[in-house]
Every structure is written in C-alpha cells, then in structure tokens.
Amino acid sequence: MSNNLAYQEEFRAHIRQELVDGRVFMMSPRPAWNHNQVSFNIAHLFANHLRGNKCVPIADGMDLFLSEKDRFVPDFMVVCDPDKIKADGIHGAPDLVVEVLSPSTAKNDRGHKKEAYEKAGVREYWIVSPNEKFVEVYRANQGQFSLHDLYTLHEDWELAQMTEQERAEVVVQFQCSLFDDLDIPLEDIFYRTF
C-alpha cells in the first residue's frame, strides 16, 4: 500500500465495513456467487412488485444507521417511510431486512444484528442461507421477534424420497407480512444458485 496518506484515506473509504455494537467489522469486498445471486434475486422480486408503491426496495450496499453503535449494510431492505431515506443511507428501522448468510457474518446476523433490528423496530427479518437454500422468517410481535416459519427449497432427489403426502405438504412459496399480494416462490429466491 502507498505511503501517501490521501491514497490510504481514499482506500479506507471504499472498504466495506459495518459497525456492530461499537466494533468495526470488515466486510468481504467480493461475495460468493450464491450470496450475490440470492441478494439480487430478492431485490429483483421486490423491485418489480413495489414499482409505484410508497415502499422502497433497497439493494445491498446501502448503509443503515440504527444507533451510534450500530451501522449495518444489510443485503436487502424495504423502507416504507421516505423520511428515513437520506443521501448517505437509511436512518432508522426499515420495515423489512434480509441478511444472506456467509461464514464470516452468520454469527452477527443471528446474534447482535438480529437483536439490534428487533430493538429498532424492524417489522420482519429474514435470514437466508444461499447454500442450504432456506429462509428463516422472523416477525415482530409486541416488539419482539419470533420465528414465523422456516422455508426450505428441496432438491429433486429429496422430493423423490418423500411420500406423496409429504410432497403435497412441501411449501414452495410464502408471503412477506408487509405485502399480502406478493407471493414469493422459493425457486425465485434461489434461482441460478449452485
């Protein structure tokens, strides 16, 4: 790295980082294919549905300012209060937050970040595993998250081993509590992933 202080400062400004409970965490500058594709697929689903709606879908890369100690960069958000959207990021709780798991972030996504989202007033929180192909949906109930459901995309070989009744009970799509007119197929979330 150059000894030029201006260059070093510019380099640091472009490094993706989060502030989690007052501690700086460096984020991977290049997510894996499955992670990137799942984030894109979710953003695409909501962008198409919310066109012309007051709620705004926000793709990966935008800073979310929750508190002095918590500044996150969620993989996806929906914000229905336009006053929270500022030039430098989102200030206040989004209505929906989605975190796509990666080995380096899973502990924070399931721990402190989940607690911070709950405390801030996020209405629905998804934890998505791009490799295991599941979506955990948490919904706020009287200010506390509870696991609403776990949705899993089953591979063809898994379906082949199930009884006809078991296959009939497999959930292939679900709805976000914010938009009851939006069906979310699991196949669309995990489209073009390995």
N, C-alpha and C positions, 0 to 999 in steps of 0.2 A: 504494500500500500504506500502511496506517496506520502512524503513528509509535509506536503502543502496542507495547512490547516483548513483552508477553504474547500479543498477537494475532499478531505476527510469528513467535514461537516455535511457536504452535499451527499457523500456516500451514505452516512448515517441516516440522513433524511429519507433515503429511498429504501432502507431496510425495513421490512415489515416486522412490527413488534406490537405486543399488547402489554397493557398494564393490568396485572391481576393481583388484587389485594395489595397494591402498592409496590409490587415487584415487576420489573421488566422481563418479559419473555420474548425471545426472538422467535419469529415465525419462519417456517420454511418458505424460501422465495419461489420454489417450484413444487407445487403439489403433485402427487402421483396422478396418473391418468384417471383411475376410478374416482378419486376425490374430486378432481376438476370436472369430470363429466357429470357426476351426480349434482354438484353445485349448479352447473349450467342447466341441467335438465329441470331442476326445481325452479330456478329463476325463470326459465322459459315457460313452464306451466303457469306460474302466477302472472308473468308479464302479459301473456295472451288473455288470461281471464280478467285481469284488472284494468285493461285498457279502457280509459274513460271513467274509471272509478276514482273516488277521492283517496282510496288507499293506494300507497305507492310501494311496488316491489323494489327491493334494493339488493343488488348482487354483491358478491364477495369483493372486498377491498375497501369498504367504507368504514371509517372509524365510528364507533358507538361510545358516547360519553355517558356512563351511568352514574359515576361518582368521582370524587377526587382520586380514589384508589383503584378505580376500575374503568379502563378504556379498552374495549374489545374490538375485534374485527371479525364479526360473525360471517359465516359462509353465505347466509341469506337472511333477509329481514323483510317484514311488511310493516309499514308505518301508516296509520290512518289519521294522524294528527299532523297536518302540514307545518304547524308551528315548531315541531321538533326537528325539522329538516333545515340545516344551516349549510353554508358553503364548505365548512370544514368537516362536516359529518352530522350524525344524528345525536341530538341532545335530549335524553330521556328515554323511557322504555318504549321499544317497538311493541306492536301488538302480537307479532309472531317472530320468533327467532329460530333459525335452523343452524345447527353445528354438525358438520360432516366429520366423523371421527378420523383421526390419523394417530399413529402410535405416539407421537410427541405431544398431542393435545388431549387425548382421551381422558386422562385423569382430571385436568382442569374443566373439560366440557361436562363431565359427570359430577364434579365436585363444586369448587368455588364459583365457577361461571354459572352453573345451574342455580346455586343459591343466590347469586347476585341478580340474575334475571328474575327470580321469584320475588325477591325483596323489592326490586324496582317496579314491579307491577306488570311484567310481560304476561300476556293472557294465554299464550300457547307456546310451548318449547318442544322442538324436535331434536332428537339425537339420531343421526343417520349413520349406519355402518355401510360404507361402499363395498367392502369386501365380503361381509357376511350377509349383505342385502336385507337389512331390516331397518325399520323406522320405529323408534320409541316416541310416543306422543304423550307429553305431559300437559295437563290443562290446569289453569289456576282455579281454585275453588276456595273462596273466602281468603284470598291472599296467599294460599299455599298450593304448590304443585302436587298433583297426584298423577300417577301413571294411568292414563286413559286406556291405552292399548299398545300392543307391540305387533307390528305388521311385518310379515316376512314374505319375501318373494321366493317361492320354492322352485328348485331346479326340476327339469323334466324327469330326471332319474328319481328324485324324491317323490314326485307325484305318482310315478309308475308303481312305487312300493306301497302306496296308500290304498285303502279300500275305497270303493265308490262313494260311500257315505263320508269318509274323511276328505276326499277330494271336493265333495259338494260343500263342505264346511270351510274350505280354504277361502280366506278373504283376499281378493285380488285388487280391491280399491277401497279408499276411505275418504273422509271429508275433514277438512280443517274446520274447527268450530266457528271461525270467523266468517266463512263463506259456505253456506249450506247448499249453494247452487254449483259448487265446484267439486266434481268427482276427481280424485287423484289416483290414477292407476299405478300400482307398484311397478309395473313394466315400464312406464314412462319415467319414473324416478331413476331406475337402474338401466335405462336404455344405453346401449353401446358400452357397457362395462364388462370387464373380464370376470 
